C-alpha cells in the first residue's frame, strides 16, 4: 500500500485553498508531494493531492463513518 504523508501545514493549506475557492479565488486546490530523501517519511513517487468539497465528492453516495471524536465541526 502506498502512503502519502501530510503535515498539519499541508492539511491547513488544503483547507485554506477550499475556503479561497468558495470565496471566488482561482485555486487548483492541489498539493504535489515528492520526497526521496526524508529518512522517516519517504515518498519516492510524485503524488498529487486534490481538495474537493464534500458536496462534490459525496454527491452519489453517503460518506463513511467517522469516530465521534474526529467528527468535523463545520
C-alpha positions as CSV (number, residue, x, y, z in Angstrom):
1,X,0.0,0.0,0.0
2,X,1.3,3.4,-0.9
3,X,1.4,6.1,1.7
4,X,1.1,9.9,1.4
5,X,2.3,11.8,4.4
6,X,0.6,15.1,5.0
7,X,1.7,17.5,7.7
8,X,-0.7,19.8,9.6
9,X,0.7,22.6,7.4
10,X,-0.3,20.6,4.3
11,X,-3.8,19.9,5.6
12,X,-4.4,23.5,6.6
13,X,-3.1,24.6,3.2
14,X,-5.7,22.4,1.5
15,X,-8.5,23.7,3.8
16,X,-7.4,27.3,3.0
17,X,-7.5,26.5,-0.7
18,X,-11.1,25.3,-0.4
19,X,-12.1,28.5,1.5
20,X,-10.4,30.6,-1.1
21,X,-12.1,28.7,-3.9
22,X,-15.5,29.2,-2.2
23,X,-14.8,32.9,-1.9
24,X,-14.3,33.0,-5.7
25,X,-10.5,33.0,-5.9
26,X,-8.8,30.9,-8.6
27,X,-7.0,28.0,-7.0
28,X,-6.2,24.5,-8.2
29,X,-6.7,23.1,-4.6
30,X,-3.7,20.8,-5.0
31,X,-0.5,19.9,-3.3
32,X,2.2,18.0,-5.2
33,X,4.5,15.9,-2.9
34,X,7.7,14.0,-3.6
35,X,10.4,13.4,-1.1
36,X,13.1,10.8,-1.9
37,X,15.4,11.8,1.0
38,X,13.3,12.0,4.1
39,X,14.6,9.3,6.5
40,X,11.2,8.6,8.2
41,X,8.5,9.7,5.7
42,X,9.8,9.0,2.2
43,X,7.5,9.4,-0.8
44,X,9.5,8.2,-3.8
45,X,6.8,8.8,-6.3
46,X,5.2,12.1,-7.1
47,X,1.7,12.4,-5.5
48,X,-0.9,15.0,-6.3
49,X,-3.4,15.6,-3.5
50,X,-6.6,17.4,-4.7
51,X,-9.0,19.1,-2.3
52,X,-12.7,18.8,-3.2
53,X,-15.8,20.0,-1.3
54,X,-17.9,17.3,0.5
55,X,-20.9,18.2,-1.7
56,X,-18.9,17.4,-4.8
57,X,-17.3,14.2,-3.5
58,X,-20.4,12.7,-1.8
59,X,-22.9,13.6,-4.5
60,X,-23.6,9.9,-5.4
61,X,-23.0,8.2,-2.1
62,X,-23.1,8.8,1.7
63,X,-19.8,9.4,3.5
64,X,-18.4,6.5,5.6
65,X,-18.4,6.6,9.4
66,X,-16.1,8.8,11.4
67,X,-15.2,8.3,15.0
68,X,-17.2,10.8,17.1
69,X,-14.0,12.3,18.5
70,X,-12.8,13.0,14.9
71,X,-16.1,14.3,13.5
72,X,-15.6,17.6,11.8
73,X,-17.4,20.6,13.4
74,X,-18.0,22.5,10.2
